Amino acid sequence: MEDTRARWDRAFQEAVDYDTWGQVEEALEGYQRLQVAAAAEYVENVLQLPLVRRDGIGKLATALKYRIEELSKSVNRNVGLTSMKNLKKYMKEIIITDAVFPLPGIQPEGTITAGPVAAFGAPAEVHADAEEEANVDGADGTLRSAPVHKKGDSSLVIFIEKWGLKDAMGYYEPRVVVSVRDANGKAVEAVQETPIGRPNLSYVFFENTVYIQTPLNDLSEKSAIFFEFRHFKAKKNKKSIKAYCFMEMDEIKNGPLTLEVYKKPAIYKRNKKPVLLSVKPLYLHLDLTVQQL
């Protein structure tokens, strides 16, 4: 617990310093990382803290969310830099004591992220290829409803449970981008994107259902389904891909499936050997349902 407290305190003090110096991008990035960690701990209570300490962590997450909105959207959430400075003493007592949260009127919201940020009013840049740019942003993602297939078709439903990452708590607005690709790496249907995931230690939990729109019988044996881990970088004001996985046709069968996690960029053509993201065993956890109509 002391290690977590010290890590949070260092991150907070650094973000407040950037905020004080007017280095908005750096302050945003620092506040966002801590907000994600605090909100996840409030929801999950991994540290098994008593209610009063957990409540304070939830209030911290809300205060950070409001400050992020003030910096990125130029709105007044009645927090300000002064309130951040008033939290400095509290951050040295958080987690390990029953210290009272010092900012009045702040209540836990139970949210994991602070919502979409378009820093300085500029549209977020998407770090992706031209095909992915057809994807539309949205807090709720762009997942599609179950398609209507004809009799004799086979449909695939993918439940995305969680994505393993050694630094899972450090990603802001994490999502999974799902695309179906042919043997040449071309998308054969519109790209889909999950809502924002929920980080917790070594995993980001998504728990979303993806309906593949193309019947399996219409896909060639050399087709594949790609999963890319996308997150938002406040400092660079853009979205970026961290890693990817892919599933080939012979892997599709009913039941749970784990996929290895590879370094970006995604090799859609699969004409080169992918490189593992980490020597540590990290996987994307799925559950597949194949339905014959």
Secondary structure, 3 states (H helix, E strand, C coil): CHHHHHHHHHHHHHHHHHHHHCCHHHHHHHHHHHHHHHHHHHHHCCCCCCHHHHHHHHHHHHHHHHHHHHHHHCCCCCCHHHHHHHCHHHHCCCCCCCCCCCCCCCCCCCCCCCCCCCHHHCCCEECCCCCHHHCCCCCCCCCCCCCCCCCCCEEEEEEEEEEECCCHHHCCCCEEEEEEECCCCCECCCCEECCCCEEECCEEEEEEEEECCCCHHHCCCCCEEEEEEEEEECCCCEEEEEEEEEEEHHHCCCEEEEEECEECCCCCCCCCCCCECCCCCCEEEEEEEEEEC
